Amino acid sequence: MKKSEEKALLIQGKNSLYDRLTAELKHADDEGAVEQFLDAEAIVDQYLYAINEQSMDWPDRQGLAYACTHILVTTKTMTQCDWDFLGRLNSVMLGISMIAIAPQIKDMKDRAIAGLEKMAASERKISQLHGVNQPLENDMPF
């Protein structure tokens, strides 16, 4: 395959991944956002479990690419290297070893979970600073 063909397929993989993310990603304040994140994490876990068990019962490439993109974007841990890699994974016309990518997928999941924990800690800190659990003066319902 020519370098220009490979580059075009990579761009196509990134574009279709971006389009899917734009169409399917729920806003953080949407009730389904947490469920959507957990579903994406479950797909990543399914892949990592299959690799660990030396099984070929892993999700399809495009589903895994989307799931990784989802957890990285929502936790604000996506890098340009991730984006390039996931565009390649999403493009089924480009060769990739599903076994060899396991360390990258595990690293993405670990960073996403760390990002999620950081976001939760930040939210707790903001809540404590603003005394969210304490009623505000003159804010009584009677």
C-alpha contacts under 8 A as a table, 3 or more apart, distances in Angstrom:
res1	aa1	res2	aa2	distance
1	M	5	E	6.47
1	M	6	E	6.63
2	K	5	E	5.21
2	K	6	E	6.28
3	K	6	E	5.06
3	K	7	K	6.13
4	S	7	K	5.06
4	S	8	A	6.17
5	E	8	A	5.09
5	E	9	L	6.22
6	E	9	L	5.13
6	E	10	L	6.14
6	E	94	L	7.15
7	K	10	L	5.02
7	K	11	I	6.19
8	A	11	I	5.13
8	A	12	Q	6.11
9	L	12	Q	4.93
9	L	13	G	6.05
9	L	88	R	7.89
9	L	91	S	6.45
9	L	93	M	7.15
9	L	94	L	7.19
10	L	13	G	5.01
10	L	14	K	6.24
10	L	84	D	7.69
10	L	87	G	5.69
10	L	88	R	5.39
10	L	91	S	6.46
10	L	94	L	7.77
11	I	14	K	5.10
11	I	15	N	6.05
11	I	87	G	7.07
12	Q	15	N	5.06
12	Q	16	S	6.13
12	Q	87	G	7.81
12	Q	91	S	7.20
13	G	16	S	5.38
13	G	17	L	6.14
13	G	87	G	4.64
13	G	88	R	6.23
13	G	89	L	7.68
13	G	90	N	5.17
13	G	91	S	4.50
14	K	17	L	5.08
14	K	18	Y	6.05
14	K	83	W	7.40
14	K	84	D	7.49
14	K	86	L	7.31
14	K	87	G	4.20
14	K	88	R	7.52
14	K	90	N	7.22
14	K	91	S	7.93
15	N	18	Y	5.03
15	N	19	D	6.08
15	N	87	G	7.89
16	S	19	D	5.00
16	S	20	R	6.13
17	L	20	R	5.18
17	L	21	L	6.14
17	L	65	A	7.69
17	L	66	Y	6.47
17	L	87	G	6.94
17	L	90	N	6.83
18	Y	21	L	5.07
18	Y	22	T	6.04
19	D	22	T	5.10
19	D	23	A	6.12
20	R	23	A	5.10
20	R	24	E	5.94
20	R	66	Y	7.79
21	L	24	E	5.29
21	L	25	L	5.34
21	L	66	Y	7.28
21	L	69	T	7.90
21	L	70	H	7.11
22	T	25	L	5.90
25	L	33	A	7.69
25	L	36	Q	7.90
25	L	70	H	7.50
26	K	30	D	6.19
26	K	32	G	6.89
26	K	33	A	5.32
26	K	36	Q	7.67
27	H	30	D	5.28
27	H	33	A	6.42
28	A	33	A	5.76
28	A	34	V	7.94
29	D	33	A	7.21
30	D	33	A	5.44
31	E	34	V	6.88
31	E	35	E	7.90
32	G	35	E	5.20
32	G	36	Q	5.97
33	A	36	Q	5.00
33	A	37	F	6.17
34	V	37	F	5.10
34	V	38	L	6.20
35	E	38	L	5.04
35	E	39	D	6.10
36	Q	39	D	5.10
36	Q	40	A	6.30
37	F	40	A	5.14
37	F	41	E	6.15
37	F	70	H	7.07
37	F	71	I	6.32
37	F	74	T	7.94
38	L	41	E	4.96
38	L	42	A	6.05
39	D	42	A	5.02
39	D	43	I	6.46
39	D	67	A	8.00
40	A	43	I	5.22
40	A	44	V	6.54
40	A	66	Y	7.78
40	A	67	A	4.39
40	A	68	C	7.11
40	A	70	H	6.65
40	A	71	I	6.65
41	E	44	V	5.11
41	E	45	D	6.10
41	E	67	A	6.69
41	E	68	C	7.75
41	E	71	I	6.84
41	E	109	K	7.79
42	A	45	D	4.89
42	A	46	Q	5.99
43	I	46	Q	4.99
43	I	47	Y	6.36
43	I	59	P	6.71
43	I	63	G	7.60
43	I	64	L	6.44
43	I	67	A	6.39
44	V	47	Y	5.20
44	V	48	L	6.26
44	V	64	L	6.36
44	V	67	A	6.50
44	V	68	C	6.78
44	V	105	I	7.54
44	V	109	K	7.42
45	D	48	L	5.03
45	D	49	Y	5.89
46	Q	49	Y	5.15
46	Q	50	A	6.12
46	Q	58	W	6.16
46	Q	59	P	7.05
47	Y	50	A	5.16
47	Y	51	I	6.27
47	Y	57	D	7.61
47	Y	58	W	4.65
47	Y	59	P	6.12
47	Y	64	L	7.66
48	L	51	I	5.12
48	L	52	N	6.10
48	L	102	A	6.81
48	L	105	I	7.80
48	L	106	K	7.15
49	Y	52	N	5.00
49	Y	53	E	6.06
50	A	53	E	5.10
50	A	54	Q	5.91
50	A	55	S	4.80
50	A	56	M	6.22
50	A	57	D	5.73
50	A	58	W	5.65
51	I	54	Q	4.94
51	I	55	S	6.03
51	I	56	M	7.36
51	I	58	W	7.71
51	I	99	I	6.69
51	I	102	A	7.15
52	N	55	S	7.64
55	S	58	W	7.52
59	P	63	G	6.30
59	P	64	L	6.12
60	D	63	G	5.35
60	D	64	L	6.22
61	R	64	L	5.14
61	R	65	A	6.02
61	R	89	L	6.01
61	R	90	N	5.99
61	R	92	V	7.20
62	Q	65	A	4.98
62	Q	66	Y	6.10
62	Q	89	L	6.80
62	Q	90	N	4.61
62	Q	91	S	7.42
62	Q	92	V	7.65
63	G	66	Y	5.17
63	G	67	A	6.09
64	L	67	A	5.02
64	L	68	C	6.11
65	A	68	C	5.31
65	A	69	T	6.10
65	A	86	L	5.35
65	A	87	G	7.54
65	A	89	L	5.92
65	A	90	N	5.48
66	Y	69	T	5.00
66	Y	70	H	5.96
66	Y	86	L	7.97
66	Y	90	N	7.67
67	A	70	H	5.04
67	A	71	I	6.33
68	C	71	I	5.38
68	C	72	L	6.12
68	C	86	L	7.72
68	C	105	I	7.48
68	C	108	M	7.02
68	C	109	K	7.30
69	T	72	L	5.22
69	T	73	V	5.91
69	T	78	M	7.53
69	T	83	W	7.76
69	T	86	L	7.17
70	H	73	V	5.32
70	H	74	T	6.07
71	I	74	T	5.40
71	I	75	T	6.15
71	I	109	K	7.46
71	I	112	A	5.96
72	L	75	T	5.32
72	L	76	K	5.91
72	L	77	T	5.02
72	L	78	M	4.92
72	L	108	M	7.08
72	L	109	K	7.78
72	L	111	R	7.78
72	L	112	A	5.37
73	V	76	K	4.95
73	V	77	T	6.33
73	V	78	M	5.68
74	T	77	T	7.89
75	T	78	M	7.99
75	T	112	A	5.68
75	T	113	I	7.74
75	T	115	G	5.21
75	T	116	L	5.40
75	T	119	M	7.47
76	K	112	A	7.81
76	K	115	G	6.87
77	T	111	R	6.59
77	T	112	A	6.06
77	T	115	G	6.33
78	M	82	D	6.16
78	M	83	W	7.07
79	T	82	D	5.08
79	T	83	W	6.31
80	Q	83	W	4.96
80	Q	84	D	6.22
81	C	84	D	5.17
81	C	85	F	6.11
82	D	85	F	5.08
82	D	86	L	5.93
82	D	108	M	7.93
83	W	86	L	5.17
83	W	87	G	6.01
84	D	87	G	5.17
84	D	88	R	6.38
85	F	88	R	5.17
85	F	89	L	6.24
86	L	89	L	4.83
86	L	90	N	5.94
87	G	90	N	5.08
87	G	91	S	6.31
88	R	91	S	5.21
88	R	92	V	7.82
88	R	94	L	6.47
88	R	96	I	7.87
89	L	92	V	6.87
89	L	94	L	7.64
89	L	96	I	6.94
91	S	94	L	5.75
92	V	95	G	7.15
96	I	101	I	7.96
97	S	100	A	5.21
97	S	101	I	6.44
98	M	101	I	5.57
98	M	102	A	7.11
99	I	102	A	5.83
100	A	103	P	7.36
101	I	104	Q	5.41
101	I	105	I	6.32
102	A	105	I	5.10
102	A	106	K	6.06
103	P	106	K	5.09
103	P	107	D	6.09
104	Q	107	D	5.07
104	Q	108	M	6.20
105	I	108	M	5.09
105	I	109	K	6.29
106	K	109	K	5.15
106	K	110	D	6.12
107	D	110	D	5.06
107	D	111	R	6.12
108	M	111	R	5.20
108	M	112	A	6.08
109	K	112	A	5.03
109	K	113	I	6.15
110	D	113	I	5.22
110	D	114	A	6.17
111	R	114	A	5.00
111	R	115	G	5.99
112	A	115	G	4.93
112	A	116	L	6.09
113	I	116	L	4.95
113	I	117	E	6.18
114	A	117	E	5.09
114	A	118	K	6.16
115	G	118	K	4.99
115	G	119	M	6.15
116	L	119	M	5.07
116	L	120	A	6.18
117	E	120	A	5.06
117	E	121	A	6.11
118	K	121	A	5.10
118	K	122	S	6.15
119	M	122	S	5.07
119	M	123	E	6.23
120	A	123	E	5.05
120	A	124	R	6.21
121	A	124	R	5.09
121	A	125	K	6.16
122	S	125	K	5.07
122	S	126	I	6.20
123	E	126	I	5.10
123	E	127	S	6.12
124	R	127	S	5.03
124	R	128	Q	6.16
125	K	128	Q	5.11
125	K	129	L	6.15
126	I	129	L	5.07
126	I	130	H	6.19
127	S	130	H	5.26
127	S	131	G	5.81
127	S	132	V	5.16
127	S	133	N	7.59
128	Q	131	G	4.94
128	Q	132	V	6.54
128	Q	133	N	7.84
129	L	132	V	7.98
131	G	134	Q	5.31
131	G	135	P	7.89
132	V	135	P	7.33
135	P	139	D	6.53
135	P	140	M	7.48
136	L	139	D	5.22
136	L	140	M	7.81
137	E	140	M	7.56
